[in-house]
């Protein structure tokens, strides 16, 4: 099973880019103003996410299996927000607002379908 290939086919992102976009979109943030870095290892099957708070010297360190991130719907929702997937301008009485449709679900389903179809090629 090639997660990298399935991800590229459904989002045109590498695993590291996906994680960066997920964090940018608000996924799993410990501190909204923190700078973060991502270190991929073990043939891109694992990663470390390190956040450094802006106001203090605290670091938040997390270790993840890539499959955990890609099977977490909230990471897909955050990537969709960061990438503007399904972003629509909705006019309302109080002024226009931006509404995010659930097109991230379509991308996630496409990713899972790509993984399944790889096993049958």
Secondary structure as the mmCIF struct_conf table of DSSP 4:
data_model
#
loop_
_struct_conf.conf_type_id
_struct_conf.id
_struct_conf.beg_label_comp_id
_struct_conf.beg_label_asym_id
_struct_conf.beg_label_seq_id
_struct_conf.end_label_comp_id
_struct_conf.end_label_asym_id
_struct_conf.end_label_seq_id
HELX_RH_AL_P HELX_RH_AL_P1 UNK A 3 UNK A 11
BEND BEND1 UNK A 12 UNK A 12
HELX_RH_AL_P HELX_RH_AL_P2 UNK A 15 UNK A 24
TURN_TY1_P TURN_TY1_P1 UNK A 25 UNK A 28
BEND BEND2 UNK A 30 UNK A 30
TURN_TY1_P TURN_TY1_P2 UNK A 32 UNK A 33
STRN STRN1 UNK A 35 UNK A 41
TURN_TY1_P TURN_TY1_P3 UNK A 42 UNK A 45
STRN STRN2 UNK A 46 UNK A 52
BEND BEND3 UNK A 54 UNK A 57
STRN STRN3 UNK A 59 UNK A 65
HELX_RH_AL_P HELX_RH_AL_P3 UNK A 66 UNK A 70
TURN_TY1_P TURN_TY1_P4 UNK A 71 UNK A 71
HELX_RH_AL_P HELX_RH_AL_P4 UNK A 73 UNK A 83
TURN_TY1_P TURN_TY1_P5 UNK A 84 UNK A 86
STRN STRN4 UNK A 87 UNK A 90
TURN_TY1_P TURN_TY1_P6 UNK A 93 UNK A 94
STRN STRN5 UNK A 97 UNK A 100
BEND BEND4 UNK A 102 UNK A 102
HELX_RH_AL_P HELX_RH_AL_P5 UNK A 103 UNK A 119
TURN_TY1_P TURN_TY1_P7 UNK A 120 UNK A 120
#
